[in-house]
Amino acid sequence: MIFNEHWHLRGKHAWLSASKYQWVNYTPERLREVFVNDQKKAMGTRLHEFAQMAIELGQKQPKSGRTLNNYINDAIGFRMSAEKVLYFSDDIFGTPDAIGFKETHPEFPNGILRIFDLKTGDNQAKMTQLEVYAALFCLEYEKDPEVIAIDLRIYQTNKVDELAPEPANIRFIMNKIEDFADLIEQWREEQAA
């Protein structure tokens, strides 16, 4: 048999694909719920791309009290960078939405790390993700969380949640990253043997 060649679909995945077969058991109501959630995720991706571009171009937004505008304006105001990878290993890295480190600051002589996260969904976000980013930063750039100041912020539903994390929490995550990286490497070596 000669099969049809659907060249335009090579490398793509269907929204209702065979490998994600759970949809076979959906009701029309559940299908709509999943569809709407996927559309929200796609919009969140587009908003993040827009924010990244606005930050990189230094294009402040009108002061409106809206989440996106506040996030962009604050990131630009603090001269932060958008979407920079923080790397510990090929298994452990992450990309904060906006990050900045100022080596010297009148209030913080040892420097201040700022990590801001834009959340476009309705589920209340937790600071743990930002604490992991802070730990990755400290490991990659050899900064002591007990010495630098850290400012973590989540922008969501037209408000800003802020946290100055306990240095011990960041150190705990740093230790866990190092320990887990060692375990993963050990397991890889065992699998190769």
C-alpha positions in Angstrom: 0.0 0.0 0.0 1.1 3.5 -0.7 0.3 5.8 2.2 -0.7 9.4 1.8 2.1 11.8 2.6 0.8 14.6 4.8 4.0 16.7 4.6 2.4 19.8 6.1 1.9 17.8 9.4 5.4 16.4 9.8 6.7 17.2 13.2 3.4 18.4 14.5 1.0 16.9 17.0 -2.8 16.8 16.7 -4.7 18.5 19.5 -6.8 15.3 19.8 -3.9 12.9 19.2 -3.8 9.1 19.6 -1.0 9.4 22.1 -3.2 11.6 24.3 -6.1 9.3 24.0 -7.9 10.4 27.2 -10.2 12.6 25.1 -12.0 9.4 23.9 -13.8 9.4 27.3 -14.5 13.1 27.4 -18.0 14.5 27.3 -18.6 17.6 25.1 -18.5 19.7 28.3 -15.1 18.2 29.4 -13.7 18.7 25.8 -14.7 22.4 26.0 -13.1 22.8 29.4 -9.8 21.3 28.1 -10.0 23.4 24.9 -10.6 26.6 26.8 -7.7 25.8 29.2 -5.4 25.1 26.3 -6.4 28.4 24.7 -5.6 30.2 27.9 -2.2 28.6 28.0 -1.5 29.7 24.4 -2.5 33.3 25.4 -0.2 33.1 28.4 2.7 32.1 26.1 1.9 35.1 23.8 1.7 37.5 26.7 5.1 36.3 28.0 6.6 36.7 24.5 5.1 40.3 24.3 6.5 41.1 27.8 9.9 39.8 26.9 10.0 41.9 23.8 8.8 45.0 25.7 11.4 44.5 28.4 14.2 44.0 25.9 13.2 47.1 23.9 12.7 49.1 27.1 9.1 49.9 26.1 7.2 50.9 29.2 3.4 50.4 29.2 0.7 52.8 30.3 0.2 52.9 34.1 -3.1 51.0 34.5 -2.7 48.8 37.5 -2.9 45.8 35.2 -0.7 42.8 35.9 1.1 42.8 32.5 1.8 46.5 32.5 3.0 46.5 36.1 5.3 43.6 35.5 6.9 45.1 32.3 7.3 48.5 33.9 8.9 47.2 37.1 11.3 44.9 35.1 12.3 47.9 32.9 12.5 50.2 35.9 14.9 47.9 37.7 16.9 47.3 34.5 16.2 43.5 34.6 16.8 41.0 31.8 14.0 38.8 30.4 14.1 35.1 29.9 17.7 34.3 30.9 18.6 30.7 31.6 20.0 29.8 35.0 22.1 26.7 34.7 23.4 24.1 37.1 23.5 21.1 34.9 21.8 19.7 31.8 19.2 18.2 34.2 18.8 21.2 36.5 18.2 24.6 35.0 15.4 27.2 34.7 14.4 30.4 33.0 12.9 33.1 35.1 10.6 35.6 33.4 12.7 38.6 34.6 16.0 38.7 36.5 18.5 41.3 37.6 21.5 41.4 39.9 22.9 44.8 41.0 26.4 44.3 42.5 26.3 47.4 44.6 23.4 49.3 45.9 23.2 52.0 48.7 20.8 49.9 50.7 22.4 46.5 49.9 26.2 46.8 49.9 26.6 43.1 48.9 24.2 43.3 46.0 20.5 42.6 45.4 19.0 39.8 43.3 15.6 40.4 41.8 13.5 37.7 40.2 10.0 38.6 38.9 7.5 36.1 37.5 4.4 36.9 35.4 1.5 34.6 36.0 -1.4 34.8 33.5 -3.5 32.0 34.9 -6.1 32.0 37.7 -4.5 29.4 40.0 -2.6 31.1 42.8 1.1 30.8 42.2 3.6 29.8 44.9 7.0 31.4 45.6 8.8 28.1 45.5 9.5 28.4 41.8 11.2 31.8 42.3 13.2 30.4 45.3 14.5 27.7 43.0 15.6 30.3 40.5 17.4 32.2 43.3 19.2 29.0 44.3 20.2 28.3 40.7 21.5 31.9 40.4 23.5 31.6 43.6 25.0 28.3 42.5 25.9 29.5 39.0 27.3 32.9 39.9 28.8 31.8 43.3 26.7 34.1 45.4 26.0 33.5 49.1 22.3 33.8 49.9 23.1 34.8 53.4 25.0 37.8 52.1 23.0 39.2 49.2 19.5 40.6 49.4 16.8 38.8 47.4 13.6 40.3 46.1 11.1 37.8 44.6 7.8 39.0 43.1 4.9 37.3 41.4 2.6 39.4 39.2 -0.8 37.9 39.0 -4.5 39.0 38.9 -3.6 42.7 39.1 -1.6 42.4 42.3 2.0 41.8 43.2 3.1 39.3 45.9 6.5 40.0 47.2 8.9 37.9 49.3 12.4 38.4 50.8 13.1 34.7 51.3 14.9 33.3 54.3 18.5 32.7 53.2 18.3 29.3 54.9 15.5 28.3 52.5 17.6 29.2 49.5 20.6 27.4 50.9 18.4 24.3 51.5 17.3 24.3 47.8 20.9 24.8 46.7 22.0 21.8 48.7 19.1 19.8 47.3 20.1 20.7 43.7 23.7 19.6 44.3 22.6 16.4 46.0 20.1 15.5 43.3 22.5 16.3 40.5 25.0 13.8 42.2 22.3 11.2 42.4 21.2 11.6 38.8 24.9 11.3 37.7 25.3 8.2 39.8 22.2 6.6 38.4 23.4 7.4 34.8 26.7 5.7 35.5 24.9 2.6 36.9 22.7 2.5 33.8 25.8 2.7 31.5 27.6 -0.1 33.4 
